[in-house]
Amino acid sequence: GDANGNAAAGSKALPGGEADCSPCCYSRRGVCLSAFLMLLLTTLAALIALVAILGPPSRTPGAQACVTQMNRTGFLCNDRSSCIPASRVCDGVRTSVPQSLPGFLVAHCGDPASWIYSDQMCDGINNCGDCSDELSPVTTCPPCSPGWWPCPSTVFKYCSCIPRSLCRDHVQHCSDWSDEYSCPGP
């Protein structure tokens, strides 16, 4: 308005002396409502972006370890009673450590690029190819199980124990020949 209290040219005086608002003029309530809606939309957009990047949340509980009937590491099924041996969880080609498997199902060999299922550790068989799944320093296995004979094996399949069924069969399986001369047999 001018110095006399008259409304400026081009605007209408409203009762109470207020000027007519242009489209750029907002009330306090409108500003607050607009700010709230913008915050809500920004939060929703951020949540959608997060789900798009990370994927939807899992509805299943985390994988759990169990002990199989053969006293080996296993995978506890969703029914909470079935325990599958680790080596039977994924039966695909072994090229690299599967990222989808829980860590307790996978064991690393002496060669960092090689891995086996955890239930194949300390089973008497050379699963890694370098005996690192049966011998120190990579693993600490108990002494030979019953039914096995301790000796330095000449057979690639075995490491420090051979099955007693191979004793006294007239074939050398131990580098010290103990499988033929000292082993009591099966």
C-alpha positions as CSV (number, residue, x, y, z in Angstrom):
1,G,0.0,0.0,0.0
2,D,0.9,3.7,-0.1
3,A,1.7,6.1,2.8
4,N,-2.1,6.8,3.2
5,G,-2.9,3.1,3.8
6,N,-4.4,2.5,0.4
7,A,-3.8,-0.7,-1.5
8,A,-1.2,-0.6,-4.2
9,A,-2.4,-0.5,-7.8
10,G,-3.5,-3.8,-9.1
11,S,-4.3,-5.5,-5.8
12,K,-7.5,-5.6,-4.0
13,A,-7.9,-4.8,-0.3
14,L,-9.5,-7.5,1.7
15,P,-11.5,-7.0,4.9
16,G,-9.1,-6.5,7.8
17,G,-6.6,-4.7,5.6
18,E,-4.9,-7.8,4.0
19,A,-3.9,-7.7,0.4
20,D,-5.0,-10.5,-2.0
21,C,-2.2,-13.2,-2.1
22,S,-0.5,-14.0,-5.5
23,P,0.2,-17.6,-6.4
24,C,3.6,-17.3,-4.7
25,C,2.2,-16.4,-1.4
26,Y,1.6,-19.3,1.1
27,S,0.0,-19.5,4.5
28,R,2.1,-21.0,7.4
29,R,-0.1,-24.1,7.4
30,G,0.5,-24.5,3.6
31,V,4.2,-24.2,4.1
32,C,4.3,-26.7,6.9
33,L,2.1,-29.2,5.0
34,S,4.3,-28.8,1.8
35,A,7.5,-29.3,3.8
36,F,6.0,-32.4,5.5
37,L,4.9,-33.9,2.2
38,M,8.3,-33.3,0.6
39,L,10.0,-35.0,3.6
40,L,7.7,-37.9,3.3
41,L,8.2,-38.3,-0.4
42,T,12.0,-38.0,0.0
43,T,12.0,-40.7,2.7
44,L,9.9,-43.0,0.6
45,A,12.2,-42.4,-2.4
46,A,15.2,-43.2,-0.3
47,L,13.6,-46.4,1.0
48,I,12.7,-47.6,-2.5
49,A,16.3,-46.9,-3.6
50,L,17.7,-48.8,-0.7
51,V,15.5,-51.9,-1.5
52,A,16.5,-51.6,-5.1
53,I,20.2,-51.6,-4.2
54,L,20.2,-54.2,-1.4
55,G,17.2,-56.3,-2.4
56,P,14.1,-57.0,-0.2
57,P,14.8,-58.1,3.3
58,S,15.0,-61.9,3.8
59,R,12.0,-63.6,5.4
60,T,13.9,-66.7,6.4
61,P,16.1,-66.8,9.5
62,G,19.8,-67.1,9.0
63,A,21.4,-70.4,8.1
64,Q,22.3,-72.5,11.1
65,A,24.8,-75.2,11.7
66,C,24.0,-78.6,13.0
67,V,25.8,-81.9,13.6
68,T,24.9,-84.8,11.3
69,Q,24.5,-88.4,12.4
70,M,28.1,-89.0,11.3
71,N,29.2,-86.3,13.8
72,R,30.0,-83.9,10.9
73,T,29.1,-80.2,10.3
74,G,25.7,-79.9,8.6
75,F,23.1,-77.4,7.5
76,L,19.9,-77.2,9.5
77,C,16.8,-77.1,7.2
78,N,13.8,-74.8,7.7
79,D,11.9,-77.6,9.3
80,R,14.4,-77.3,12.2
81,S,14.8,-81.1,12.4
82,S,16.6,-82.2,9.2
83,C,20.4,-81.8,9.2
84,I,22.0,-82.1,5.7
85,P,25.7,-82.9,5.5
86,A,27.6,-79.7,4.3
87,S,28.8,-81.4,1.1
88,R,25.2,-82.1,0.0
89,V,23.9,-78.6,0.3
90,C,25.1,-77.5,-3.1
91,D,26.1,-80.2,-5.6
92,G,27.4,-77.9,-8.3
93,V,30.8,-77.5,-9.9
94,R,33.4,-76.4,-7.4
95,T,35.2,-73.4,-9.0
96,S,35.3,-70.8,-6.3
97,V,33.9,-70.5,-2.8
98,P,30.2,-70.0,-3.2
99,Q,29.2,-66.7,-1.8
100,S,25.7,-67.9,-1.1
101,L,26.8,-70.6,1.4
102,P,27.2,-69.7,5.1
103,G,30.8,-69.7,6.2
104,F,30.4,-72.8,8.5
105,L,29.7,-75.0,5.4
106,V,33.0,-74.1,3.7
107,A,36.6,-74.9,4.6
108,H,39.6,-73.4,2.9
109,C,42.5,-75.6,1.7
110,G,46.2,-74.8,1.8
111,D,45.9,-73.3,-1.6
112,P,43.7,-70.2,-0.9
113,A,41.9,-70.7,-4.3
114,S,40.7,-74.2,-3.2
115,W,37.9,-75.0,-0.9
116,I,35.9,-78.0,0.3
117,Y,32.8,-78.5,2.3
118,S,33.5,-78.4,6.0
119,D,32.2,-82.0,6.6
120,Q,35.1,-83.2,4.4
121,M,37.8,-81.9,6.9
122,C,39.5,-84.6,8.9
123,D,37.6,-87.5,7.2
124,G,40.8,-89.4,6.3
125,I,40.5,-88.5,2.6
126,N,42.7,-86.1,0.7
127,N,39.9,-83.8,-0.5
128,C,42.1,-80.7,-1.0
129,G,44.7,-82.6,-3.1
130,D,47.6,-81.3,-0.8
131,C,46.4,-83.0,2.4
132,S,45.8,-79.6,4.0
133,D,42.3,-80.8,5.0
134,E,43.9,-83.6,7.0
135,L,47.2,-82.3,8.3
136,S,48.7,-79.3,10.2
137,P,49.2,-76.3,9.9
138,V,45.9,-75.7,8.1
139,T,43.9,-78.1,10.2
140,T,44.2,-80.0,13.4
141,C,42.6,-83.4,13.1
142,P,42.4,-86.0,15.8
143,P,44.5,-89.2,15.5
144,C,43.3,-91.9,13.1
145,S,39.8,-93.1,13.7
146,P,39.1,-96.7,14.6
147,G,39.4,-98.8,11.4
148,W,42.3,-96.7,10.2
149,W,46.1,-97.3,10.4
150,P,48.5,-94.3,11.0
151,C,51.3,-94.1,8.5
152,P,52.9,-91.9,5.8
153,S,50.7,-92.9,2.9
154,T,52.0,-93.6,-0.6
155,V,48.5,-93.4,-2.0
156,F,47.3,-89.9,-3.1
157,K,43.8,-90.5,-1.8
158,Y,45.0,-90.7,1.8
159,C,47.3,-88.5,3.9
160,S,48.5,-89.8,7.3
161,C,46.1,-92.8,7.8
162,I,44.9,-95.6,5.6
163,P,41.8,-97.8,6.0
164,R,42.8,-101.0,7.9
165,S,41.1,-102.9,5.0
166,L,44.2,-102.1,3.0
167,C,46.5,-103.7,5.6
168,R,48.2,-107.0,4.7
169,D,46.9,-107.1,1.2
170,H,50.4,-107.5,-0.3
171,V,50.4,-104.0,-1.7
172,Q,52.4,-101.1,-0.2
173,H,50.2,-98.3,0.9
174,C,52.6,-96.8,3.6
175,S,56.0,-95.6,2.7
176,D,57.5,-97.5,5.7
177,W,55.7,-100.7,4.7
178,S,54.0,-100.8,8.1
179,D,50.7,-101.6,6.4
180,E,52.1,-105.0,5.4
181,Y,54.3,-105.8,8.4
182,S,53.0,-104.0,11.5
183,C,49.3,-103.3,10.9
184,P,47.1,-106.0,12.5
185,G,44.6,-105.8,9.6
186,P,40.9,-105.1,9.5
